[in-house]
Amino acid sequence: MNIVACYYKPAGGKIYNTSSVFDRRGNIVGEYRKTHLPSFELFQVAAGNEVNTIDLDIGRIGVMTCYDISFPSLGEALALQGAEIVFHPTYGYGWVESVGEATLRTRANDGSYYLVTSKSYAYKAAGKSSIIDPWGHVLADAAYEPNVVITRQIDLDRKKAQPDSYVLSVLTGHSDMRTRYICERRPELYGSLTEKNAQTFDFLPPGPAQDEYRDKLVKGIYHW
């Protein structure tokens, strides 16, 4: 089988939250380094700086790790790179169950790809491992039981398309909804998405000062 495995991995003197993609022979054929880090994770790892897809024998895949799902632009970038399945290893949604699931379904629908979420078993983190189709339908989920494996057979040759007779299919010549979406985008209007952030927050760089602050923070959390 092909496997997407998420773990902390050192590279170039830094540590990244890395998803390695293993093919059926056990070879790493591609990796993704989590690009959007919540503040507490900055104490441990560096942010990746590349959005990439990986070609497998089943098709083209992408990865969004945990907090990455909060950023629609990342999902859109994967769709534009042709991702057919996006894998989402996560600790949880970070918000209430209904909004979290709605976010996943929206990402799948907007990107016209399958979204496969693998969530750690934790009572205090909302979310369920699940398989969602390009229309945003939940095909299977693991509920809230530990040590559960879910499967679902999917057909990547079945495109997200409207009938050939549908008015938009006739007018544009494209029944495939991802193709039509790409044709109808207006990237010249989206410049503000790539402007440098007007607001940032200060964060201690790695070193003794950060170590001291982290130790105090951890002690405070456990005391609380």
C-alpha positions in Angstrom: 0.0 0.0 0.0 0.9 3.7 -0.2 1.3 5.4 3.1 1.2 9.0 4.3 3.1 9.3 7.6 3.3 12.5 9.6 6.0 13.0 12.2 8.7 15.5 13.3 11.8 15.1 11.1 15.1 16.9 11.1 16.5 18.4 7.9 19.2 21.0 7.3 19.7 21.8 10.9 16.0 22.3 11.6 13.0 20.2 12.6 9.9 20.1 10.5 6.4 18.7 10.9 6.8 16.4 7.9 4.5 14.2 6.0 6.4 11.5 4.1 4.7 9.6 1.3 5.8 6.0 1.0 5.1 4.0 -2.2 4.3 0.3 -2.3 7.9 -0.7 -2.0 8.6 1.4 1.1 10.4 4.2 -0.7 9.8 7.8 0.2 8.6 9.3 -3.0 7.8 12.8 -1.7 7.4 14.9 1.4 5.4 17.9 2.6 6.5 20.1 5.4 3.7 21.8 7.3 3.5 25.4 6.2 1.2 27.0 8.8 2.2 26.6 12.4 0.2 27.6 15.5 2.2 29.6 18.0 2.9 26.7 20.4 4.4 24.6 17.6 6.9 27.3 16.8 8.8 26.3 19.9 9.5 22.9 18.4 9.6 23.1 14.6 10.2 25.4 11.6 7.6 26.1 9.0 7.9 24.6 5.5 8.0 27.0 2.6 6.7 25.0 -0.3 3.3 23.8 -1.5 3.7 20.6 -3.5 1.9 17.7 -4.9 3.2 14.1 -5.2 2.4 11.7 -8.0 1.6 8.1 -7.0 0.4 5.1 -9.0 -3.2 5.9 -7.9 -3.0 9.6 -8.9 -1.8 13.0 -7.7 -2.0 13.8 -4.0 -1.4 16.7 -1.7 -1.2 17.1 2.0 -2.5 19.7 4.5 -1.4 19.1 8.0 -3.6 19.9 10.9 -3.8 23.8 11.2 -3.1 24.1 7.5 -6.8 23.3 6.9 -7.7 26.8 8.3 -6.2 28.5 5.2 -8.3 28.2 2.1 -5.6 29.5 -0.2 -3.5 26.4 0.6 -6.3 24.1 -0.5 -6.8 26.2 -3.6 -3.1 26.0 -4.5 -3.2 22.2 -4.3 -6.3 22.1 -6.6 -4.5 24.3 -9.1 -1.5 21.9 -9.0 -3.9 19.1 -9.9 -4.3 17.2 -6.6 -6.9 14.5 -6.8 -6.7 13.4 -3.1 -5.6 15.6 -0.3 -4.6 13.9 3.0 -5.1 15.7 6.3 -3.3 14.3 9.3 -4.5 16.2 12.3 -4.9 16.4 16.1 -8.3 17.9 15.8 -10.4 20.7 14.3 -9.5 23.3 16.9 -13.1 24.4 17.1 -16.5 22.8 17.5 -17.5 19.7 15.7 -20.1 21.1 13.3 -17.9 24.0 12.1 -14.8 21.7 11.8 -16.6 19.2 9.6 -18.1 22.0 7.5 -14.6 23.3 6.9 -13.4 20.0 5.7 -16.4 19.5 3.4 -16.0 23.0 2.0 -12.3 22.5 1.3 -13.1 19.3 -0.6 -15.9 20.9 -2.5 -14.0 24.0 -3.4 -11.0 22.1 -4.5 -12.9 19.3 -6.3 -10.8 16.6 -4.7 -11.2 13.8 -2.2 -10.2 14.8 1.3 -9.0 12.1 3.7 -8.6 13.1 7.4 -6.7 11.0 9.8 -7.2 12.3 13.4 -5.5 11.2 16.5 -7.8 9.7 19.2 -8.4 12.5 21.7 -11.6 13.2 23.6 -10.8 16.9 24.0 -10.1 17.6 20.3 -13.2 17.7 18.1 -13.0 15.7 14.9 -13.3 12.3 13.3 -11.1 10.5 10.8 -13.1 10.6 7.6 -13.2 10.3 3.8 -15.0 13.2 1.9 -15.7 13.3 -1.8 -15.2 16.2 -4.2 -18.9 17.2 -3.7 -18.3 17.6 0.0 -20.2 14.4 1.0 -18.8 12.4 3.9 -18.4 8.9 2.6 -17.1 7.3 5.8 -16.0 8.3 9.2 -14.4 6.5 12.3 -16.8 8.1 14.8 -15.2 8.4 18.2 -13.8 4.9 18.7 -10.0 4.2 19.2 -8.1 1.9 16.9 -10.5 2.1 14.0 -9.7 1.6 10.3 -12.1 3.0 7.7 -12.0 2.2 4.0 -13.9 3.4 1.0 -13.4 2.5 -2.6 -13.2 5.6 -4.8 -13.0 6.1 -8.6 -10.6 8.9 -9.6 -11.7 8.6 -13.2 -15.1 9.8 -12.2 -14.7 13.6 -12.5 -16.7 16.2 -10.6 -18.9 17.2 -13.5 -22.3 18.4 -14.3 -24.4 17.0 -17.2 -23.2 17.8 -20.7 -26.7 19.2 -21.3 -26.5 21.6 -18.4 -26.6 25.2 -19.5 -23.1 26.1 -18.0 -21.6 23.0 -19.6 -23.0 24.0 -23.0 -22.0 27.7 -22.8 -18.4 27.0 -21.7 -17.8 23.7 -23.4 -16.7 22.2 -20.0 -18.8 19.9 -17.9 -15.8 19.2 -15.6 -16.3 21.7 -12.7 -12.6 22.0 -11.8 -11.7 22.8 -15.4 -14.5 25.4 -15.5 -13.4 26.9 -12.2 -9.8 27.3 -13.4 -11.0 29.0 -16.6 -13.3 31.4 -14.7 -10.8 32.4 -12.0 -9.8 36.1 -11.8 -6.3 36.0 -10.4 -5.7 39.6 -11.3 -8.1 40.5 -8.5 -6.4 38.5 -5.8 -3.2 40.4 -5.3 -4.0 41.2 -1.7 -3.7 37.5 -0.9 0.0 37.6 -1.6 0.8 41.0 0.1 3.1 40.9 3.1 1.3 40.7 6.4 0.6 44.1 7.9 0.5 42.7 11.4 2.8 40.2 13.0 3.6 39.0 16.5 6.9 38.9 18.3 8.2 35.4 19.0 11.4 34.4 20.8 13.9 32.8 18.4 15.4 29.4 19.3 18.0 29.6 22.0 18.3 30.0 25.8 15.7 32.7 26.1 13.1 30.6 24.3 14.0 27.5 26.4 13.5 29.5 29.6 10.2 30.9 28.4 9.0 27.5 27.3 9.8 25.9 30.6 7.9 28.6 32.5 5.0 28.2 30.1 4.8 24.5 30.5 5.0 24.7 34.3 2.2 27.3 34.2 0.0 25.1 32.1 0.4 22.1 34.2 0.0 24.1 37.4 -3.3 25.5 36.0 
